[in-house]
Amino acid sequence: MKRVVCFGEMLMRLAAPAREPLLRSALLEASFCGAEANVAVSLAHFGLDAAAVTVLPDNALGDACLGELRRHGVDTAAVRRTPGRMGLYFLRPGAMLRPALVVYDRAHSAFASADPAIHDWRTVLTGADWLHVTGITPALGKSAEKALLAAATMAAELGVPVSFDCNFRPALWRGREKDAPRVLRGLAEQAQLLLGGVRDAALLFGADFGAEEPAEGFRRAAEAVLAACPKLRYIAATHRLVHTAEHNELTGYLADRAGMSISGPAPLNPIVDRIGSGDAFAAGLLFGLCEGLGRQRTVEFALAAAALKHSLPGDFNVVSAQEVFDLQQSSSRDVRR
């Protein structure tokens, strides 16, 4: 069984119910999430050995979050507990022509404030097949950035390939905007799998192909990024065509040094919840690479996994690998008995 270690902050998500604006009513729907944890949960449901590495507050919220990870079959042996607060994000779901809105409240969380030396990376990464991280972590502050760099350094020493999702979030870099391209590029240069599209290539490498047709733009951006990053083996992204908040089309791209594969477009209508779909795509890529599916089958699996995520509330993609394969192999949407 392949082992994937996922490092990053976990949050409590507080979403307005029934697509209401935030605090229109007194209710908020609570669940746990986090870009890297979303990937770990998805991989665990796919049947891989998935481990979450994070820092949770030593209180009832941290207890509940830890229990949620375990409920989904994620290895939590490397989760650390410290005094502090749980990071939050508030979600106003999108509806028709109104886009979704995310409001972060995660400053000075237990994760962001933790000593970078709290993690024993040699122990955590020994025997791992992949380390998955994102650009969200260094955006949270210098302590989190140092922890991520220590993880990437140990991964290189142990020969563990790194999966890096750029996940550029301007709101999280506020006040440090000039640092983002340098920090994210440095991490991309250490990765073997990079999740990043045309906008990321422009931000990190100055390779701006945004005016091209989407598939051609990604192809040219991928060639530029692969040329700039000798360690990189794969680069992947999705292209989303938005008709309304509830009606999208999603296409997947995966390139390596031999060429490029395209999957989709998948029609998504009506969307239940799109938050976490990028992480579902990342998990699908890692599953395909771990299982040796090949470039085309890997991007097709990843796109199908991301499409299924749109049918589920919350950030977690709680579907099995067999459910993804079933979606790919059957056009029937009738009740299965």
TORKOL-4160 file (C-alpha; in steps of 0.2 Angstrom, whole numbers, padded with zeros to 4 digits, m for minus):
337
<pt num="1" X="0000" Y="0000" Z="0000"/>
<pt num="2" X="0007" Y="0017" Z="m0005"/>
<pt num="3" X="0009" Y="0030" Z="0009"/>
<pt num="4" X="0006" Y="0049" Z="0006"/>
<pt num="5" X="0010" Y="0061" Z="0020"/>
<pt num="6" X="0000" Y="0078" Z="0019"/>
<pt num="7" X="0006" Y="0093" Z="0029"/>
<pt num="8" X="m0005" Y="0108" Z="0032"/>
<pt num="9" X="m0017" Y="0118" Z="0044"/>
<pt num="10" X="m0034" Y="0111" Z="0047"/>
<pt num="11" X="m0049" Y="0123" Z="0049"/>
<pt num="12" X="m0067" Y="0123" Z="0055"/>
<pt num="13" X="m0078" Y="0128" Z="0041"/>
<pt num="14" X="m0094" Y="0138" Z="0046"/>
<pt num="15" X="m0106" Y="0139" Z="0032"/>
<pt num="16" X="m0122" Y="0148" Z="0030"/>
<pt num="17" X="m0136" Y="0135" Z="0027"/>
<pt num="18" X="m0147" Y="0133" Z="0012"/>
<pt num="19" X="m0137" Y="0145" Z="0001"/>
<pt num="20" X="m0141" Y="0160" Z="0013"/>
<pt num="21" X="m0130" Y="0175" Z="0015"/>
<pt num="22" X="m0119" Y="0174" Z="0030"/>
<pt num="23" X="m0129" Y="0177" Z="0046"/>
<pt num="24" X="m0145" Y="0180" Z="0038"/>
<pt num="25" X="m0151" Y="0167" Z="0051"/>
<pt num="26" X="m0143" Y="0162" Z="0067"/>
<pt num="27" X="m0137" Y="0146" Z="0060"/>
<pt num="28" X="m0120" Y="0140" Z="0054"/>
<pt num="29" X="m0116" Y="0123" Z="0048"/>
<pt num="30" X="m0099" Y="0117" Z="0055"/>
<pt num="31" X="m0087" Y="0105" Z="0048"/>
<pt num="32" X="m0068" Y="0102" Z="0047"/>
<pt num="33" X="m0057" Y="0104" Z="0032"/>
<pt num="34" X="m0040" Y="0110" Z="0026"/>
<pt num="35" X="m0033" Y="0109" Z="0009"/>
<pt num="36" X="m0020" Y="0096" Z="0013"/>
<pt num="37" X="m0032" Y="0086" Z="0025"/>
<pt num="38" X="m0045" Y="0086" Z="0011"/>
<pt num="39" X="m0032" Y="0076" Z="0001"/>
<pt num="40" X="m0028" Y="0064" Z="0015"/>
<pt num="41" X="m0046" Y="0060" Z="0018"/>
<pt num="42" X="m0049" Y="0057" Z="m0001"/>
<pt num="43" X="m0034" Y="0046" Z="m0002"/>
<pt num="44" X="m0039" Y="0036" Z="0013"/>
<pt num="45" X="m0056" Y="0033" Z="0005"/>
<pt num="46" X="m0047" Y="0028" Z="m0011"/>
<pt num="47" X="m0038" Y="0014" Z="m0001"/>
<pt num="48" X="m0021" Y="0022" Z="0001"/>
<pt num="49" X="m0011" Y="0024" Z="0017"/>
<pt num="50" X="m0014" Y="0043" Z="0020"/>
<pt num="51" X="m0006" Y="0052" Z="0035"/>
<pt num="52" X="m0011" Y="0070" Z="0041"/>
<pt num="53" X="0003" Y="0081" Z="0049"/>
<pt num="54" X="m0004" Y="0096" Z="0057"/>
<pt num="55" X="m0005" Y="0105" Z="0074"/>
<pt num="56" X="m0022" Y="0106" Z="0083"/>
<pt num="57" X="m0027" Y="0116" Z="0098"/>
<pt num="58" X="m0027" Y="0106" Z="0114"/>
<pt num="59" X="m0046" Y="0109" Z="0117"/>
<pt num="60" X="m0063" Y="0102" Z="0113"/>
<pt num="61" X="m0062" Y="0108" Z="0095"/>
<pt num="62" X="m0045" Y="0100" Z="0092"/>
<pt num="63" X="m0052" Y="0084" Z="0100"/>
<pt num="64" X="m0067" Y="0084" Z="0087"/>
<pt num="65" X="m0056" Y="0088" Z="0073"/>
<pt num="66" X="m0044" Y="0073" Z="0077"/>
<pt num="67" X="m0059" Y="0062" Z="0079"/>
<pt num="68" X="m0065" Y="0067" Z="0062"/>
<pt num="69" X="m0049" Y="0063" Z="0053"/>
<pt num="70" X="m0048" Y="0046" Z="0062"/>
<pt num="71" X="m0066" Y="0042" Z="0057"/>
<pt num="72" X="m0061" Y="0044" Z="0039"/>
<pt num="73" X="m0046" Y="0032" Z="0041"/>
<pt num="74" X="m0032" Y="0045" Z="0041"/>
<pt num="75" X="m0017" Y="0041" Z="0051"/>
<pt num="76" X="m0015" Y="0054" Z="0064"/>
<pt num="77" X="0000" Y="0048" Z="0073"/>
<pt num="78" X="0010" Y="0064" Z="0068"/>
<pt num="79" X="m0003" Y="0076" Z="0073"/>
<pt num="80" X="0003" Y="0088" Z="0087"/>
<pt num="81" X="m0007" Y="0097" Z="0100"/>
<pt num="82" X="m0003" Y="0114" Z="0108"/>
<pt num="83" X="m0012" Y="0127" Z="0117"/>
<pt num="84" X="m0021" Y="0140" Z="0105"/>
<pt num="85" X="m0035" Y="0142" Z="0094"/>
<pt num="86" X="m0043" Y="0133" Z="0079"/>
<pt num="87" X="m0042" Y="0142" Z="0063"/>
<pt num="88" X="m0059" Y="0146" Z="0055"/>
<pt num="89" X="m0066" Y="0150" Z="0038"/>
<pt num="90" X="m0084" Y="0156" Z="0035"/>
<pt num="91" X="m0093" Y="0152" Z="0019"/>
<pt num="92" X="m0107" Y="0160" Z="0010"/>
<pt num="93" X="m0112" Y="0147" Z="m0003"/>
<pt num="94" X="m0114" Y="0153" Z="m0021"/>
<pt num="95" X="m0131" Y="0152" Z="m0030"/>
<pt num="96" X="m0136" Y="0156" Z="m0048"/>
<pt num="97" X="m0127" Y="0172" Z="m0053"/>
<pt num="98" X="m0120" Y="0175" Z="m0035"/>
<pt num="99" X="m0103" Y="0168" Z="m0032"/>
<pt num="100" X="m0097" Y="0159" Z="m0016"/>
<pt num="101" X="m0088" Y="0170" Z="m0003"/>
<pt num="102" X="m0075" Y="0164" Z="0009"/>
<pt num="103" X="m0070" Y="0174" Z="0024"/>
<pt num="104" X="m0054" Y="0168" Z="0034"/>
<pt num="105" X="m0051" Y="0170" Z="0052"/>
<pt num="106" X="m0035" Y="0160" Z="0055"/>
<pt num="107" X="m0022" Y="0172" Z="0062"/>
<pt num="108" X="m0012" Y="0166" Z="0077"/>
<pt num="109" X="m0020" Y="0149" Z="0076"/>
<pt num="110" X="m0011" Y="0134" Z="0085"/>
<pt num="111" X="m0004" Y="0129" Z="0068"/>
<pt num="112" X="0002" Y="0146" Z="0063"/>
<pt num="113" X="0010" Y="0149" Z="0080"/>
<pt num="114" X="0018" Y="0132" Z="0082"/>
<pt num="115" X="0037" Y="0130" Z="0084"/>
<pt num="116" X="0043" Y="0123" Z="0067"/>
<pt num="117" X="0054" Y="0110" Z="0076"/>
<pt num="118" X="0038" Y="0102" Z="0083"/>
<pt num="119" X="0038" Y="0089" Z="0069"/>
<pt num="120" X="0051" Y="0075" Z="0068"/>
<pt num="121" X="0051" Y="0075" Z="0049"/>
<pt num="122" X="0064" Y="0060" Z="0047"/>
<pt num="123" X="0052" Y="0049" Z="0057"/>
<pt num="124" X="0036" Y="0056" Z="0048"/>
<pt num="125" X="0043" Y="0054" Z="0031"/>
<pt num="126" X="0053" Y="0038" Z="0032"/>
<pt num="127" X="0044" Y="0025" Z="0021"/>
<pt num="128" X="0033" Y="0038" Z="0013"/>
<pt num="129" X="0030" Y="0037" Z="m0006"/>
<pt num="130" X="0024" Y="0056" Z="m0007"/>
<pt num="131" X="0024" Y="0072" Z="0003"/>
<pt num="132" X="0009" Y="0083" Z="m0002"/>
<pt num="133" X="0010" Y="0102" Z="0003"/>
<pt num="134" X="0002" Y="0118" Z="m0003"/>
<pt num="135" X="0006" Y="0136" Z="m0005"/>
<pt num="136" X="m0007" Y="0140" Z="0009"/>
<pt num="137" X="0005" Y="0135" Z="0023"/>
<pt num="138" X="0019" Y="0148" Z="0020"/>
<pt num="139" X="0006" Y="0161" Z="0018"/>
<pt num="140" X="0001" Y="0159" Z="0036"/>
<pt num="141" X="0018" Y="0166" Z="0043"/>
<pt num="142" X="0036" Y="0163" Z="0045"/>
<pt num="143" X="0034" Y="0148" Z="0057"/>
<pt num="144" X="0023" Y="0139" Z="0046"/>
<pt num="145" X="0035" Y="0143" Z="0031"/>
<pt num="146" X="0050" Y="0136" Z="0041"/>
<pt num="147" X="0041" Y="0120" Z="0045"/>
<pt num="148" X="0036" Y="0117" Z="0027"/>
<pt num="149" X="0054" Y="0120" Z="0021"/>
<pt num="150" X="0060" Y="0108" Z="0034"/>
<pt num="151" X="0048" Y="0095" Z="0027"/>
<pt num="152" X="0053" Y="0098" Z="0009"/>
<pt num="153" X="0072" Y="0097" Z="0014"/>
<pt num="154" X="0070" Y="0081" Z="0023"/>
<pt num="155" X="0059" Y="0074" Z="0009"/>
<pt num="156" X="0074" Y="0078" Z="m0003"/>
<pt num="157" X="0086" Y="0069" Z="0009"/>
<pt num="158" X="0075" Y="0054" Z="0010"/>
<pt num="159" X="0071" Y="0053" Z="m0009"/>
<pt num="160" X="0052" Y="0056" Z="m0005"/>
<pt num="161" X="0044" Y="0065" Z="m0020"/>
<pt num="162" X="0035" Y="0081" Z="m0016"/>
<pt num="163" X="0018" Y="0086" Z="m0023"/>
<pt num="164" X="0015" Y="0104" Z="m0022"/>
<pt num="165" X="m0001" Y="0113" Z="m0025"/>
<pt num="166" X="0002" Y="0132" Z="m0028"/>
<pt num="167" X="m0015" Y="0137" Z="m0020"/>
<pt num="168" X="m0011" Y="0155" Z="m0021"/>
<pt num="169" X="m0023" Y="0164" Z="m0009"/>
<pt num="170" X="m0021" Y="0183" Z="m0011"/>
<pt num="171" X="m0030" Y="0186" Z="0005"/>
<pt num="172" X="m0018" Y="0176" Z="0015"/>
<pt num="173" X="m0003" Y="0185" Z="0008"/>
<pt num="174" X="m0009" Y="0202" Z="0013"/>
<pt num="175" X="0005" Y="0212" Z="0019"/>
<pt num="176" X="0018" Y="0200" Z="0011"/>
<pt num="177" X="0012" Y="0200" Z="m0007"/>
<pt num="178" X="0030" Y="0203" Z="m0014"/>
<pt num="179" X="0036" Y="0187" Z="m0005"/>
<pt num="180" X="0023" Y="0176" Z="m0013"/>
<pt num="181" X="0031" Y="0173" Z="m0030"/>
<pt num="182" X="0048" Y="0170" Z="m0023"/>
<pt num="183" X="0042" Y="0158" Z="m0009"/>
<pt num="184" X="0030" Y="0148" Z="m0020"/>
<pt num="185" X="0043" Y="0147" Z="m0034"/>
<pt num="186" X="0056" Y="0140" Z="m0022"/>
<pt num="187" X="0044" Y="0127" Z="m0017"/>
<pt num="188" X="0039" Y="0123" Z="m0035"/>
<pt num="189" X="0057" Y="0120" Z="m0039"/>
<pt num="190" X="0058" Y="0107" Z="m0026"/>
<pt num="191" X="0043" Y="0097" Z="m0032"/>
<pt num="192" X="0040" Y="0082" Z="m0043"/>
<pt num="193" X="0022" Y="0085" Z="m0045"/>
<pt num="194" X="0016" Y="0103" Z="m0047"/>
<pt num="195" X="m0003" Y="0108" Z="m0047"/>
<pt num="196" X="m0003" Y="0125" Z="m0055"/>
<pt num="197" X="m0011" Y="0133" Z="m0070"/>
<pt num="198" X="m0008" Y="0147" Z="m0082"/>
<pt num="199" X="m0010" Y="0160" Z="m0069"/>
<pt num="200" X="0002" Y="0151" Z="m0057"/>
<pt num="201" X="0015" Y="0150" Z="m0071"/>
<pt num="202" X="0014" Y="0169" Z="m0074"/>
<pt num="203" X="0015" Y="0173" Z="m0056"/>
<pt num="204" X="0030" Y="0162" Z="m0052"/>
<pt num="205" X="0039" Y="0161" Z="m0068"/>
<pt num="206" X="0034" Y="0176" Z="m0078"/>
<pt num="207" X="0027" Y="0164" Z="m0092"/>
<pt num="208" X="0011" Y="0172" Z="m0096"/>
<pt num="209" X="0000" Y="0162" Z="m0108"/>
<pt num="210" X="m0017" Y="0168" Z="m0102"/>
<pt num="211" X="m0022" Y="0175" Z="m0119"/>
<pt num="212" X="m0021" Y="0158" Z="m0127"/>
<pt num="213" X="m0035" Y="0145" Z="m0129"/>
<pt num="214" X="m0035" Y="0136" Z="m0112"/>
<pt num="215" X="m0027" Y="0119" Z="m0118"/>
<pt num="216" X="m0014" Y="0128" Z="m0128"/>
<pt num="217" X="m0011" Y="0140" Z="m0114"/>
<pt num="218" X="m0008" Y="0126" Z="m0102"/>
<pt num="219" X="0003" Y="0117" Z="m0114"/>
<pt num="220" X="0015" Y="0131" Z="m0117"/>
<pt num="221" X="0015" Y="0136" Z="m0098"/>
<pt num="222" X="0019" Y="0118" Z="m0094"/>
<pt num="223" X="0033" Y="0118" Z="m0106"/>
<pt num="224" X="0040" Y="0134" Z="m0098"/>
<pt num="225" X="0039" Y="0128" Z="m0080"/>
<pt num="226" X="0046" Y="0111" Z="m0084"/>
<pt num="227" X="0061" Y="0119" Z="m0092"/>
<pt num="228" X="0063" Y="0130" Z="m0077"/>
<pt num="229" X="0062" Y="0116" Z="m0064"/>
<pt num="230" X="0074" Y="0102" Z="m0068"/>
<pt num="231" X="0067" Y="0091" Z="m0053"/>
<pt num="232" X="0049" Y="0093" Z="m0059"/>
<pt num="233" X="0041" Y="0077" Z="m0067"/>
<pt num="234" X="0023" Y="0082" Z="m0069"/>
<pt num="235" X="0012" Y="0098" Z="m0069"/>
<pt num="236" X="m0007" Y="0098" Z="m0068"/>
<pt num="237" X="m0021" Y="0109" Z="m0068"/>
<pt num="238" X="m0040" Y="0111" Z="m0071"/>
<pt num="239" X="m0049" Y="0123" Z="m0082"/>
<pt num="240" X="m0066" Y="0129" Z="m0076"/>
<pt num="241" X="m0079" Y="0136" Z="m0087"/>
<pt num="242" X="m0092" Y="0145" Z="m0076"/>
<pt num="243" X="m0109" Y="0147" Z="m0083"/>
<pt num="244" X="m0117" Y="0151" Z="m0065"/>
<pt num="245" X="m0112" Y="0147" Z="m0048"/>
<pt num="246" X="m0122" Y="0130" Z="m0050"/>
<pt num="247" X="m0117" Y="0126" Z="m0068"/>
<pt num="248" X="m0099" Y="0123" Z="m0072"/>
<pt num="249" X="m0089" Y="0113" Z="m0084"/>
<pt num="250" X="m0072" Y="0106" Z="m0078"/>
<pt num="251" X="m0057" Y="0100" Z="m0089"/>
<pt num="252" X="m0041" Y="0092" Z="m0082"/>
<pt num="253" X="m0024" Y="0094" Z="m0089"/>
<pt num="254" X="m0008" Y="0083" Z="m0085"/>
<pt num="255" X="0009" Y="0086" Z="m0093"/>
<pt num="256" X="0026" Y="0078" Z="m0091"/>
<pt num="257" X="0042" Y="0079" Z="m0101"/>
<pt num="258" X="0035" Y="0068" Z="m0115"/>
<pt num="259" X="0018" Y="0077" Z="m0118"/>
<pt num="260" X="0001" Y="0082" Z="m0112"/>
<pt num="261" X="m0015" Y="0073" Z="m0108"/>
<pt num="262" X="m0032" Y="0081" Z="m0107"/>
<pt num="263" X="m0048" Y="0074" Z="m0099"/>
<pt num="264" X="m0066" Y="0081" Z="m0099"/>
<pt num="265" X="m0075" Y="0092" Z="m0100"/>
<pt num="266" X="m0086" Y="0086" Z="m0086"/>
<pt num="267" X="m0103" Y="0095" Z="m0085"/>
<pt num="268" X="m0107" Y="0100" Z="m0067"/>
<pt num="269" X="m0125" Y="0105" Z="m0065"/>
<pt num="270" X="m0132" Y="0108" Z="m0052"/>
<pt num="271" X="m0117" Y="0109" Z="m0041"/>
<pt num="272" X="m0120" Y="0105" Z="m0023"/>
<pt num="273" X="m0103" Y="0111" Z="m0016"/>
<pt num="274" X="m0087" Y="0115" Z="m0026"/>
<pt num="275" X="m0076" Y="0119" Z="m0011"/>
<pt num="276" X="m0062" Y="0106" Z="m0010"/>
<pt num="277" X="m0064" Y="0100" Z="m0028"/>
<pt num="278" X="m0046" Y="0106" Z="m0032"/>
<pt num="279" X="m0040" Y="0095" Z="m0018"/>
<pt num="280" X="m0050" Y="0080" Z="m0024"/>
<pt num="281" X="m0041" Y="0083" Z="m0041"/>
<pt num="282" X="m0025" Y="0082" Z="m0032"/>
<pt num="283" X="m0029" Y="0067" Z="m0023"/>
<pt num="284" X="m0035" Y="0058" Z="m0039"/>
<pt num="285" X="m0018" Y="0063" Z="m0047"/>
<pt num="286" X="m0008" Y="0056" Z="m0033"/>
<pt num="287" X="m0019" Y="0040" Z="m0033"/>
<pt num="288" X="m0016" Y="0038" Z="m0052"/>
<pt num="289" X="0003" Y="0040" Z="m0050"/>
<pt num="290" X="0004" Y="0028" Z="m0035"/>
<pt num="291" X="m0006" Y="0015" Z="m0044"/>
<pt num="292" X="0004" Y="0017" Z="m0060"/>
<pt num="293" X="m0011" Y="0021" Z="m0071"/>
<pt num="294" X="m0001" Y="0031" Z="m0084"/>
<pt num="295" X="m0003" Y="0049" Z="m0089"/>
<pt num="296" X="m0020" Y="0049" Z="m0098"/>
<pt num="297" X="m0029" Y="0037" Z="m0086"/>
<pt num="298" X="m0022" Y="0047" Z="m0071"/>
<pt num="299" X="m0029" Y="0064" Z="m0077"/>
<pt num="300" X="m0046" Y="0055" Z="m0081"/>
<pt num="301" X="m0047" Y="0048" Z="m0064"/>
<pt num="302" X="m0042" Y="0064" Z="m0056"/>
<pt num="303" X="m0055" Y="0074" Z="m0066"/>
<pt num="304" X="m0069" Y="0061" Z="m0062"/>
<pt num="305" X="m0064" Y="0062" Z="m0043"/>
<pt num="306" X="m0065" Y="0081" Z="m0044"/>
<pt num="307" X="m0082" Y="0080" Z="m0053"/>
<pt num="308" X="m0089" Y="0069" Z="m0039"/>
<pt num="309" X="m0084" Y="0081" Z="m0026"/>
<pt num="310" X="m0096" Y="0094" Z="m0033"/>
<pt num="311" X="m0110" Y="0082" Z="m0028"/>
<pt num="312" X="m0105" Y="0082" Z="m0009"/>
<pt num="313" X="m0108" Y="0095" Z="0004"/>
<pt num="314" X="m0092" Y="0100" Z="0014"/>
<pt num="315" X="m0074" Y="0100" Z="0009"/>
<pt num="316" X="m0071" Y="0081" Z="0010"/>
<pt num="317" X="m0072" Y="0070" Z="m0005"/>
<pt num="318" X="m0079" Y="0054" Z="0003"/>
<pt num="319" X="m0080" Y="0043" Z="m0012"/>
<pt num="320" X="m0071" Y="0027" Z="m0015"/>
<pt num="321" X="m0059" Y="0023" Z="m0030"/>
<pt num="322" X="m0072" Y="0011" Z="m0036"/>
<pt num="323" X="m0085" Y="0024" Z="m0036"/>
<pt num="324" X="m0074" Y="0035" Z="m0047"/>
<pt num="325" X="m0070" Y="0021" Z="m0059"/>
<pt num="326" X="m0089" Y="0017" Z="m0060"/>
<pt num="327" X="m0092" Y="0035" Z="m0065"/>
<pt num="328" X="m0079" Y="0034" Z="m0079"/>
<pt num="329" X="m0086" Y="0017" Z="m0085"/>
<pt num="330" X="m0105" Y="0020" Z="m0085"/>
<pt num="331" X="m0116" Y="0034" Z="m0093"/>
<pt num="332" X="m0131" Y="0028" Z="m0082"/>
<pt num="333" X="m0136" Y="0039" Z="m0068"/>
<pt num="334" X="m0150" Y="0028" Z="m0063"/>
<pt num="335" X="m0152" Y="0021" Z="m0045"/>
<pt num="336" X="m0140" Y="0006" Z="m0043"/>
<pt num="337" X="m0148" Y="m0009" Z="m0034"/>
